């Protein structure tokens, strides 16, 4: 299930993105980015619709995926 980012409270959205950027193995390419830069980057992608929030009812967990991953 896809959850529009606008349906989450600001705190919940920040927590979800923060959890994602602090996961081991998260790769942002050649350039090093601070946690705040990563968070800002992901929030911008959510606002443009290039990044989506998915919810898995079976595991009751949320994740982030690109529009391409959804297709």
N, C-alpha and C positions, 0 to 999 in steps of 0.2 A: 504494500500500500504506500502511495506517495502522499506525504504530508506537506502542504504549503508552508513555507517558512513563516508566513504571516500569522499562522494559526498558533505558533508557539509564543510564549511570553518572552520578553527580552532576556530574562535570566536563563530560561530553559534553552533558548537558542545559543546564547553564549556558552553555556555548559556543554552542549552538544558539540559545538565547534572546538572548544577548548579540549574536550576529550579526544577528538579526532586528531588535532595537531600535536598532541603529546604522546600519541601511540608510537611504540617502537616500529621502525620500518617505514614510517611515513616519509616519502621522498618528494622533494620539491625541485629536483633538477640540480643543475650545476651551482646555482647561487645559494649561499647560505642566507637564511631568513630568520629573523627573531620570531618568537612565539606571537607577538603582537602583529607583526607583518603577515604571518601565515593566517592568523585569525581574520585580519582585515581582508586579505586576498580571498579567503573562502566565503566570507560574508558577501563580498561583491559578486562572486559567482552565483551565490544563492539568489541574490536580487535580480540578476540578469536571466535566471532560469537555466544557466549552464550546469549548475550543480543542484541536486535534488536531495530531499530528506526522505529516506525510506524507513518504513516500520514493518517489522516482521512479527506478526501476531503469534506465531508458534513460539518464538524465543522471547517475545516481549522486549525487543531491542530495536534501537534506531541506528541508522548509518547514513553516510553520505555517498552518493554515486553521481557520476556524470550523466548527462543526457544520453550520451552514446552508450554507456553501460546499460541503461534502461532499455534501449532499443535492442 
